[in-house]
Amino acid sequence: MSRLPALVSAFVILLAAFAPAQAEDKTITVFAAASMKNALDEIDAAYTAKTGVKFTVSYAASSVLAKQIEQGAPADVFVSADTDWMDYAISKKTINEPTRVNLLGNSIVLIAPKDSKIDNVTITQGFDLAKLAGDGKIATGDVKSVPVGKYAKAALEKLGAWQAAEPKFAMAESVRAALTLVARGEAALGIVYSTDAKVEPGVKIVGTFPADSHPAIIYPVAATTAAKGETSDYLAFLRSTTAKTILEKYGFKFLISPVT
């Protein structure tokens, strides 16, 4: 019986050593489209306050993130700024398809530096974007891969403005990189999401692209096939009324009925 206190003591030490490891494990890794940063940072802070779960978040173009996940990057959640890159990830068997939800909508806008003389541009069929830019550059995401660039090119092609404006484009690695080019005055104009323009004081919105000029802007979210168990609760939180309130504050459109 004299060995019992020593055994109990050893057990307590073992538990103490194991407890931090358990707490450390309560981290969710999110790969999210760059345009989600401000809103998702606030959502994640609210979730951490509620649950104690912490986050590691990588923000970049959806194209970059999808390929990183394909190459084995350790992500639990993928938030894409278009359905194409989520479809791509699903085709590569890196996404747990039943968890996918088309969560958000957005719009694209024409922006200029806040002190620009350009203002109140009516974006309709035949508008002359090339002339509007003058000798300056037009910034957006890479039109071949970055969702905002793909939406921008589609809209300009439909409106008949792409061919003349194409030589003036400065292709950026993400929507936030394009936003920065305009805010710094390195580009005369830019095409970004309305949500990005709203969080950057160095730019102003000078026009809004008609919704029917480009494919619907949809942000799907899903767990990866390597996701930790606690990911399902986080995905449920992204569909909650709390998340909806935060996302709508930043200008996103909530596409589903929120859960409580």
N, C-alpha and C positions, 0 to 999 in steps of 0.2 A: 504493500500500500504506500510505502514511503516514496515510491517512484511516481505516484500520481501527480503531485505538484509539479514535478519536472516535466512530465508529459503535457500537462495543461499549459505550462509556460511555453513549451516548444510549439504547441498548437497555436497559441496566441501570437507568437512571433511569426509563424507561418502565415496566419491570416493577415497580419499587418503588412507582411511583404507582398501578399497577393492582392490586397485591396487597391493599392495605387495602380497596379497593372490593369485591374478591372476598370477603374475610373479612366485610365488612359485610353482604353479601348473604345470609350464612348465618344468617338469622333467620327463625323461623317464627312467624306470628301466629295465635294460638288464641283463638277465641270460645267460652267454656265457661260452662255453667250455674253460678250462684253457689255451689251446694252442693258443687262440685268443688274449690273453691279450695285448701284445705289439702293434700289428696291430690295434686292436679295440680301444685301448686307443688313438691312433693317429687319427683314423677316428672320434671318438667322439669329440675330441678336435677341429677338423676341422668343425664338424657340429655345435658345440657350438659357435664357432667364426662366423659362417655364420648366425645362427638363434637365438642365445641367449638361446636355450634350453639346459638344463644341464642333467647330467646323474648320476644315481646310478647303478653301475655295480657289479654283483657277478660273480666271476670266480671260477669254480670248475669242477669236472668230469661231463659229460653230464648226467650220471645216477643219480647223486645226485641232479642236478638241475631239471631234469624232475620230480623226486619224490617230491621235494620241491614245485614245481608249482602245482602238484596234491594235495598236502596237504594245498593249499591255499596261498602260498607265493605270495606277490604282484609283479608280473612281467608283463611287457608290451611286451617284446621280448624274444624269446628263440633261441639261436644259439647252435646247437648240432654238435658234432664232428663225428656223424654217423647218418645214416637214421633210425636205429633201435630205438633210444631213441626219435626221433621226431615222429616216428610211434606210439610209446608207449604213448606219450603225446596226440597225436590225438585220440587214442583209449580211453583215459580217458576224452575226451571232454574238454581239457584245452587249445587247440590250435585252432585258427581261420584258418581252413584248406585251404581256398582259397588264403590266404596270403603266403603260404609256397613256398619257392624257394630253389632249390638245388644250392647254391651259389658258393661253393669253393671245390677245390680238394687239396690233400696233398700227401706226401709219408712218409714211415717209414724208419728209418736208424738205424744202429748200431753205438753206440757212446762209447767212452772211456774217462777217464780223460785226459786232454790236455798233461800231461807229461807221459802218458802210452807208453810202448814199443810196444803195439799192433797197427798195422797200415795196411792199404790197404788189407782188408779182402774181398775175393771174395765170395759173398753169392750165392751159387748155390745148386742144389740138393745134399744132403748128407753132407753139410759142418758141421763140428763138433763144435758147439757152446759151448757145455759143456767143451770140452778140451781147447778151447780158453780162457774160463773164469778161468781155473785152480782152485785155492782154493777160488776165489772171487765170489761175488754175481752178478747176472744179474738183473737190475732194469727195470721195466715197470709198467704200470697201471694194476690194478687188472684184470686178464684175464676173469673173470666171468661177469664184469660189465663195467669197464672203456674202452671206445672205443679203445684207443691205445693198451691196453692189449689184447683186442679181436682180433685186426688186427695182433698183434705180434704172438699170439698163432696160428692163422689160417695160417700165413706164415710159422712158424716153423713146424707145422704139415705137411704141403704140401711139405716142403723141407726135411722132415725126421729127424729133429733135436730136436723136442719137448720132446720126451720121456726121452732122456738122460739129457737134459738141465733143465727140470722142477724142480728138487730138488734144483737147484741153484738160482731159481728166488726169488727176493724180490718184493712183490706186493705192489705198492704204491697207494695212494688214488686218484692221478691224474697224468697226464703226467708231470706236472711241479714238482711234488714231486719226481718222478722218475729221472728227469733231475738233481735235486738238489743232490740226492744220489750219482750220478756219478761225478758231479762237485766237491763234497766234498771228493771224493775218497772212499766213503763208499760202493760203488759197482764198480767192475772191468769193467763192461760193462752195457749198457742200450739200450733199444729199445724205441725210441721216434719219434715224427714227425720231419722231416727235418727242419721245421720252428722253432721248439723249439731249436734244436741244433745250429741254426744260431745266436740266441740271447743270448746264454750262453757262455761266454769266457772261462769258466773252463772245457769245453769238446771239443772233436774233433770228426768229423764223420770218422769212419773207414770202413764203408761199407753201401751199399744201397740195400734194399730188392727189388727184381724184382716186378714190378707192378702186374704181373699175379700170384704172390704167395699168394695173399690175396684179399678179396673183395675190390672193388673200395672205396677209402677214399673220402667220400662226406660229406660236411658240409651244412645241410639245415638250413634256417632261417625262422622264422614265427612270427606273432603277436599272443599273447595269446587271449583267449576269453574275458579277463578283460582289454585289452589294452586301453589306452587313445587315444583320437582322433588324436593327433599329431603323433602317432606311424607310421601311413601310410606314412607320409612324410619322416620319418627317414628310413623306409624300402626302400623307393625309393632311398634315398641317398646311402644306402649300395649297390645298383645296379648301381651306377653312375660311370662315368669315373674317378672321383676324388678318390672314394673308391677303384676302380680297381688298380689305380696306387700305392696306399699305400699298398694294400694287396699283390700285386705282388712284391713289394720291400722287403717284409718279406718272400717271397718264396711260397705264396699260388698260386694255379692255379684258375683263374676266369673261372667259368663254363658256364656263360651266356654272351649274348651280352650286353654290358653296355648301360645304358640310359644316356642322357646328363642332 
